Amino acid sequence: MTHLFPTYARYDVEIKDAKGAVAVDQNGKEYLDFISGIAVCNLGHCDEDVKKAVKQQLDKVWHVSNLFQSSIQEETARLLTENSSGDAVFFCNSGAEANEAAIKLARKHTGKSKILTFRQSFHGRTFATMSATGQSKIHDGFGPLLPSFEYLPYNDSEALEQIAGDDYAAIMLEVIQGEGGVVPAEQTFMNAVKKACTRLGALLIIDEVQTGIGRTGKPFAYQHYGADPDIITSAKGLANGFPAGAMIGKKELVSSFQPGSHGTTFGGNPLAMAAAKATLEKIFDPAFLEDVNRKAEKMTDLLKNVLSGAEEVEDIRGKGFMIGIQLKQEAAPLIAELRLNGLLALPAGPTVIRLLPPLTVTDEEMSAAADIIGKSLRETAGSLS
């Protein structure tokens, strides 16, 4: 019996304690956590600076609503705009809420209704963000979707060139599809997206919910491509485990989100903002990001070495610490074996193992994780093939 809706296929593991990249279950078993709450705890579990900031805020005020001025929101927003192409921030509680805000802003600002997204994308589970998501498994069972979304093949520049019309409010995409298989955008595709936005008079929305906040070695993943989005959405790693989301937009969009146009009760909550400010101050430090890039390159090299010659592995791809191991068969048996051997990982579609370690992971922990992956692959080779 349970008092919870069974909306999650939960592992038979409860994490009772965690620090850095190490998690401990109800039986005292230790794991290297290469899930990080699904790219959330980018500074690892129980980061001391984030903890200190939240404790200090806890003794001041927890919640007063957005009817009042908030200097901590302003300070956190400044960190986001200084490290992105945006000028103003709307704070909310999750990635789906951030994407909802982006969709509303794009439609309100342009006066248009259609939004182009891409197959195998994932933008959330509210009705608008589910409709924006290009995966039928997310749609099934909920009846007619919102009619204003169109899906194109990802990384297909020619398909973009065929689109015409004057009712497109935005093109919305992840520059690395996370749930869709850890698939990075090609530079030629991103160039085509920019041209299509100009030709259609559409805004560019980049969903950085999973890819942002240092995950790929830059503040935001779009910065690898020289892109210039009108709207950026963020959540997951934003507050290192506290519920927080943000929509970042250019200054010319501000007039379209005036009082009464959008809102949230808990968005920008002082506790979440304290966590977010402390998180961003650490992650957006250039020296920190330089170390992330060094370690991520080493992690990829370790994986290539330990998986060299493995017939079951088709590809190792991604950017920074967003890594996908493409298998020829279902990933679930290997993910289960990894868990038995002390490494937590998750799928990205049926045949991809996704690795999202904390950005603070040590060289020794990376080596140990690679060894576990090699060992587990050997142990499950028969069932995979």
N, C-alpha and C positions, 0 to 999 in steps of 0.2 A: 504493500500500500504506500501511496505517496500523496501529498497534498499539492504537488506540482503538476502542471500540464507537461506531458512528455514531449516537449518540443525540441529536446536535444537528445542525441544518441550519445549518452555520457559513458566515459570510460569507467571501469570499476576501480577508480582511484579517487581519493579525496586528499587534496594538498592541505596539510595542517600547518606547515611552516615553510618559509622560503627566504633566501637571502642571495642577492646577486643572481647568478645563473643556476643556483642549486635549489631544488624543491624537495620537500620531504613529505611522504604520504602518511596515511593513518597507521601504517604498520612500521613506520620508522625507516622505510626504504628511501634512499636518496636517488634523485634523477638530475641529469643535466637538462635544464629546461630550454629547449630550442623552439618553443612556441611563444614564450613571453606574453601570455595572455592574448595571443594572435596580434603580434606586433604592437603591444600596448606598453609593456614594462621595458622601454628602451634603455633605461638606466639600471635595469635589473630590479629584482624584488627588494623592497624596503630600503631604497636609497636614503642615506642619512640626511642629505641636504633637503630632499623633498619632505621627508618625515619632519624635520625641524621646522620647515616653513609652515606645514599644515598644523603642527602643534601650536605654533605661535598664533596663527590665525584662529585656531580653536578657542583660544583664551580671549579673543576679541569679539568677534561676531560671526555667526554661522550663515545667517540668511536675513535679508531685509527686503528683497525684491528689486526689480529694475526700475522702480519709481524713484530711486535715489541715485545720487552720484556715486561712482565707484572708481577710486584711484587705482586699485589693484587690477581692475579690468583694463583701464587705460594703459597701465605699465605692461601688462601682458600683451595687449594688442600692439603696442609699439614694437615689441620684440618680433612679432609675426610680420608686421609690415616692413620693418627694417631688413628682414631676411627673405623677402618675397617681392613680387611685382605689384602687390596690392597696397592700398592706402587706408582702408577702413575695415573693421572687423565686426561681425555679429557673432556673439557667443551663444552656444546652445549646449546640448548634453550628449550628442552622439554623432556618428558619421551620417546616419540616415537623416537626422534633423538638419545637419549642415547641407546635405544634398537637397533636401526639401527647400531650404532657404535659397539655395542657388537656383533651383528651377523656378521658384516664385519670382525671384529678382530678375532673372533673364526675361521671363515672360512680361513682367510688369514694365521693365525698362524699355524693351523693344516694341511692345504692343503686338508681338507675334506669338504664335502658339506652338509651332512644331519644334521638336528637339531631336537631333540625330545622336544616337548612341551606337554601341557596337556589340556584335554577337560575342557571347561568353564574358561579357562585362558583369560587374556586380556593383550596385550603387545603394542597396539597402532593402528593407522589407516593409516600409510603409507603402501606401498604395501608389504614390507618385514614384518613389524610388524603386519599387518593385516593377513598375511599368517601364522605368528607365533601364532596368537590368535586362540584358540580352540573353537570358537563360530560361528555357521553358520550364525547367524543374522548379524554379522560383515562382512561376506564374500559375502552375497547375492547381486547379481546385478553387480558384478565387473569382471565377466569372470574368466578364469582360474587363480588360485593362483600360487605363486611360488612353484615348485614341491619338494623342498628340506626339507619340514617340515612334521613331522609325529606327530600325537596326540595320547596320551595314557590316560586312566582314571586316574584322580587325586587320590592320596592316595591309589593306587593299586600297592603294592610291587610286587605281582606275575606277573603282566603285564610287569613290568620293567625287571624282571628276564628272560623273554622270548625273549628280544631283543638281537639280535646278528648281527655282521657285523663289517667291518673295515672302514666304510665311515662316521662315526658319528663325527661331529666337536664339538658338545656341547649338553648338556641337559639344558633347560632353563625353569625356573619356578618362580612363586610367592610363598613364604612360607605361605602367607595368600592370597587366591584368593579374590580380592576385588570386581570387577564387577561381578565375578562368584558367589557371595553370602556370602562373608565374611566367607570363609572356611579355617581354619588353617590346615597346614600340620601336619600329625601324625609323631611322632619321628621315628617310625619304617620305615615309608615311606622315611623320609630324610636319614636314614641310608642306605636304599636300593638305593637311588639316588647316594649317595657317592660310593657305591660298583659298580653300573652300570657305572659311569664315569671312574673308574679305569679299569674295565673290557673292556670297549669300547675304551679306550684311548681318551675320550671326556672331554672337558672343562665343568666346572659348571658355568652357568650364573644364577645369582639370581636377579630378577626384584624387586627392592625395591622402585619403583617410588611412590607407595602409602604407603607402609609399613615403609619406612625409615624415618630418621631425627626425631627420638624420638617418633614416633607415637605409638609404642608398648611398650614404657618404656625403650628401649635400643636404642643406635644410629641406629642400623639396626636390623630388625626382625630376620634375619638368626642367630643372636647371641643367641637367645633363644634355638637353636637346636645344638649348637656346630659345625655348618657347616663351611666349609673353601672354599668359592667360589673363582674361578679364576677371575671372572668378576662380578661386582656389578653395577647396574644402579640406578640412583637417579634423581629425579626432584621434582615435586609438592612442598613439604615442604622445599626444599633446600634454597629458597631465600624469603620465607614468602610472596609470591605474585608477585614478579618480575619473568619474564620468565627466567628460568635457568634449565639446566639439566647437568648431569655428568655421565660419564662412568669411573669406577674405576677398574684398573686391576693390576695383579701381575707383578713384575719386569721382569720375563722371557718373558712376552708378549710385552714389550716395543720395541724390535727390529722389530716387525711386523707392527708397526705404525710409520714409519719414514716419513720425509717430502714428500708430494705428495700423500700419501696413503689415507688420509682422511682430511676433513677440514670443516670449517663453517665460514661464515662472521660475524655473531653476537654472536656466542658462546664465553663465557668468557667476555662479554661486561663489562666495568668497573662499570657501575651502578648496574648491576645484581650481580657482584662479591662483591661489597660493601654491598649489601643487604644479600648475602649468608654468607659472613664472619661474619657479625654481628649476623645473625641468628644462625649459628653453634656455635659461642662462647657462646651463652646463652644456647642452647638446649643440647649441649654435656657436660655441667657442671654436674658432678655426683649428686650434690645436687638437681639440677633441675629435673633430670631423676628420682631420688628417690621420689620426690614429685609427678611426673606424675604417677608413679606406685601406690602410696598411693591413689591418687584421682581416678585413673581408677578402682581400686579395690572397692572403695566406690561407684562409679557410677554403677558398675555391681551389687553390693549388693542392691542399691536403686531400680534398675530395677527388680531384682528378687523379691523384696518385693512388689512393686507396681503391678507387673504382676502375682503374685502368684495366682494360681487358675484360671487364664484366659484361657478359653478353646481354644481361637483363637491363642494362642501362643504355638509353638512347642519347641522352643529352644532360648536361649540367648548365643551367642558365640563370640569369637574373642580373641584378646590380646590387653592389654593397652587400648588406646582410639580409637581402631578400633573395633566397636561393631556391631554385626548383631542380629536383632530380627527376628527369623524365624516364619512366620505366616502360618496358614493352608490355607489361601486364598490370593487373590491379596492384595498387600501392598498399591496400589495407593490410595484407599479411605481413609485409615488411615493417609497416608502422607499428603493428602489434609486437613484432619481435624486437624492434628498437626499444619499446616501452619495457619489455621484459628485461632487456639488457641495460636499462638505466638511462635511456635518452628519450625525451619527449619531443615528438615532431607531429606534423599534421598533414593532411592531404590538400591538394589544390586541384580539384577534379579527380576522376577515378584513377589516374595513372601517374600522378605527380606527387612526390614527397616534397613538402615545403619546410624549409628551415628558416626560422626567424629568431635567432639568438639575441639576447640583450646586446646592445652596442658596447657594453662594458665587459663582455666575455673575455677571458684571459687566453693567452696562447696555449697554456696547458689544457684548458677546458676544450679549446677547439681541437687539439690533437686527440684528446680522449674521445670527443664526439666522433671524429673521423674514424677512429679505430672501432668504435661501436657500430658505426654504419657498415664498415667493411666486414666485421664479424657477423653482423645480423644478415647481411646480404648472402654471405656464404652459407649460413644456416637455413635460409629460406629459398635458396637457389632452386631446389627441386620443385617446391610448390609454385614458385613464380613461373617457371618454364613448363 
